[in-house]
Amino acid sequence: MHFRALEFTWSGMLSGLRGRSIQVTFVLGLVLIAFAYLAGSFSPRQPQTIALDIGFSVVRFTMVLLALFWVQELFTREIDRKIILHSLALPTSRSEFFVGRYLSIVVLVGISIAILGFCLLLAVLLASPRYEQEFPVDLGLPFLVALAGIVLDVAVVSAVASAIAMISTVPVLPLALGAAFAISGKALGASVDYLSSGADGDTALVGKLGPWVDTVRWLIPDLSRLDWRQWSLYGATPSAEHMTWAVIMALSYAAIAVGLGVRALQQREFS
């Protein structure tokens, strides 16, 4: 299984790199990072902090968009155009195909984040280099950890979108639901914190939305727990326990989504 899965991983990487979506999205990412640089340059205080903060958000937005495009390219379009039948005709299992394609997306995400991270690093260093901040940003290990958190975040979103692609008969559905999942997973933590703190004394709101949010927490992971930018921005080191449980949550959810995707592909009939 491992050999065939690696073959599908390699072919998926080549397909993803050949697609125009990577060119368009990278241009978008570079433009937005340039915007982060300008935002920091025109800020009267903490220019590098502002540039880095905006840049992290830009990298995550760009990578979620790019990963969903890759899911469309490597799963949805192959199913829609019946190209998948050629792959499944080989002496291989459907699980090898799905796992290989998913791993190719994760590898492409890692490479892309490394490139965008380097661009972000340059943007931060060039943002008011002569201005000495009272609290300088840390572009060493904390910066790399923040990028690693984005990789895990996007890997979870990719796993969910890939699983949806296995049951969807509408080509745009994995893209739409994947984007909705990415937004809701990111906003879940803030919603939970707001309601748990009393919602500014609005007991009616807590009573109305509290049960719904508690239910959603069991269905959607709190992706905001993978946002470790505060360490690089302000030196606020996250606890080892917090990071460990966040990683376990992400890997477990991604594994469950991949398992469901494999199961759905094994049960799907192609005409």
C-alpha positions, -999 to 999 in steps of 0.1 A, spaced: 0 0 0 28 24 9 44 22 -26 12 29 -45 2 57 -20 35 74 -26 30 71 -64 -4 89 -60 12 114 -37 39 123 -63 15 124 -93 -9 146 -72 20 170 -64 29 173 -101 -8 179 -110 -11 205 -83 20 224 -94 9 223 -131 -25 239 -123 -30 276 -128 -47 279 -94 -13 279 -77 -1 308 -98 -33 328 -92 -33 322 -55 4 328 -50 0 362 -68 -29 369 -45 -8 359 -15 21 381 -25 -2 410 -31 -18 406 3 16 402 20 26 435 2 -5 450 18 7 437 52 40 454 46 23 487 37 1 485 67 31 481 89 50 508 72 23 534 77 16 524 113 29 549 138 35 523 164 47 487 163 50 485 125 66 451 124 40 436 148 12 449 127 28 436 95 34 402 110 -1 399 124 -18 408 91 7 386 73 -2 355 93 -39 360 86 -31 365 49 -10 333 48 -39 313 64 -65 327 41 -44 321 10 -35 286 19 -71 276 28 -81 289 -6 -53 271 -24 -58 238 -6 -95 239 -16 -85 245 -52 -62 215 -50 -91 193 -36 -111 204 -66 -83 196 -89 -72 162 -75 -105 148 -64 -136 166 -77 -125 171 -113 -110 136 -116 -144 122 -104 -164 145 -126 -144 138 -157 -141 100 -149 -103 103 -149 -104 85 -116 -114 53 -134 -80 51 -150 -63 54 -116 -86 28 -100 -81 4 -129 -45 -1 -117 -36 -29 -93 -42 -7 -63 -69 0 -36 -91 30 -34 -77 37 1 -42 41 -15 -56 65 -41 -74 87 -15 -45 87 11 -20 94 -16 -39 123 -31 -46 138 4 -9 135 13 0 153 -19 -22 182 -9 -6 183 26 29 183 10 20 211 -14 5 231 15 38 227 35 59 238 5 36 268 -2 36 279 34 74 278 35 75 301 4 49 325 17 65 324 51 98 335 36 80 363 18 63 374 50 97 373 68 111 397 42 80 420 45 83 422 83 121 429 81 115 457 56 87 473 75 103 503 92 137 487 97 150 518 115 122 519 140 130 501 173 99 486 188 95 485 226 84 448 222 102 434 191 87 405 172 104 371 174 112 357 139 129 326 151 113 295 166 80 312 175 76 323 139 82 288 126 58 274 152 31 298 141 36 286 105 34 250 116 1 258 133 -12 271 99 0 239 82 -20 218 107 -50 241 104 -51 238 66 -44 200 67 -76 196 88 -96 217 63 -82 198 34 -91 164 50 -127 175 55 -130 189 20 -115 158 5 -140 136 24 -169 158 12 -157 154 -24 -161 116 -21 -198 119 -14 -207 150 -34 -223 149 -68 -221 187 -71 -186 199 -81 -186 231 -62 -199 216 -29 -165 206 -15 -152 241 -21 -182 258 -5 -185 235 25 -147 234 30 -146 272 31 -176 273 55 -158 247 77 -126 268 78 -145 299 88 -167 282 114 -138 263 129 -118 295 133 -147 315 148 -157 287 172 -132 295 199 -141 332 200 -178 323 202 -172 298 230 -151 323 250 -176 351 245 -206 330 257 -186 314 286 -177 348 299 -213 358 301 -218 376 267 -215 410 283 -244 402 307 -268 391 280 -283 360 297 -309 356 270 -282 352 243 -263 327 264 -294 307 270 -304 307 233 -270 301 217 -252 282 245 -267 248 238 -262 251 201 -225 261 205 -219 232 229 -233 208 203 -213 223 175 -181 219 196 -185 181 192 -188 183 154 -163 210 145 -128 214 159 -117 246 174 -91 256 148 -83 288 167 -63 267 191 -38 262 163 -32 299 161 1 304 179 10 338 165 10 355 199 43 339 208 60 355 178 41 388 181 42 395 218 64 368 233 34 351 250 46 315 250 17 290 248 17 263 273 31 229 263 -2 213 274 -23 237 253 -2 230 222 -1 193 227 -39 190 229 -43 213 200 -20 191 178 -38 159 190 -71 175 182 -60 184 147 -44 151 139 -73 131 153 -99 151 134 -79 149 101 -75 111 106 -112 107 112 -120 128 81 -95 107 60 -110 75 73 -145 86 64 -133 97 30 -117 63 23 -149 46 34 -171 68 12 -148 62 -18 -149 24 -13 -187 25 -12 -191 48 -42 -201 35 -76 -189 51 -108 -209 47 -140 
